[in-house]
Amino acid sequence: MPYKDPVCHEGAAAPDCMHCAVRHLSICSALGSEEAQALEAVTTTMPLEEGATLARTGDARRHVYTLTDGALRLVRTLADGRRQVAGFVLPGDYVGLTESLKYRYDVEAITDSHVCRVAITDMQQLRTQYPKLERKLLQRACLELDAAQDAALALARMQPTEKLADFLLTLASRLARDGDGRNLVALPMGRGDIADHLGLTMETVSRTFTKLRLQGLISLPQLHVVEIRDFAGLHKLASNEAD
């Protein structure tokens, strides 16, 4: 994919952290009113056009980001030229939770998106000043480690149908963090992104979607929407317990 500079309007107004639509999903939820104001003072909003690259592998890590709208993918190009999608960033997710001095992945906008941007030096100062924020970041790091271990296990042992079932359940769980419990799962990423994430071909992903639909586990009302019709059946399949 050709590199596109991210769209950034310098001097953009700081966000209203206390009234952010994804505050309950982000690290900001650990902050009270006074603390949120301190974060706002060092935060700028940043729009990204679809296809823009927020950061590239090897770039110096000068900022951290919270996605407030849209979707991003974390991409690494392997030595033989193949693309690996390491993960997806959804609203409320934090980008830059690492001690590395450089970005470890290309961070690309799947759709038109918005992020809140904070300089690393400012975030380090806030972490020292507000222990609640430090604890929230540690909690988020533990969750990401668990997710990475689960993903590695899935890639190592699962068949295509099991991989896709597990992926849909994981995505549904992430999208349901606001507690609405809906069965409709939006897929901002394309079939190619899913394939490069699960270690499959795009054709296999498409066939597997069809297989899950014919089994009555899901329906596909739109190209980028999946309706989970049988959560128990998907869980059974993802756990390799299907008959």
Secondary structure, DSSP 8 states (H G I E B T S, - for coil): ---------TT-----GGG-TTGGGSGGGG--HHHHHHHHHTEEEEEE-TT-EEE-TT-B--EEEEEEES-EEEEEE-TTS-EEEEEEE-TT-EE--S--SB-SSEEEESSSEEEEEEEHHHHHHHHHH-HHHHHHHHHHHHHHHHHHHHHHHHHHH--HHHHHHHHHHHHHHHHTTTS---SEEE--S-HHHHHHHHT--HHHHHHHHHHHHHTTSEEEEETTEEEES-HHHHHHHHTT---
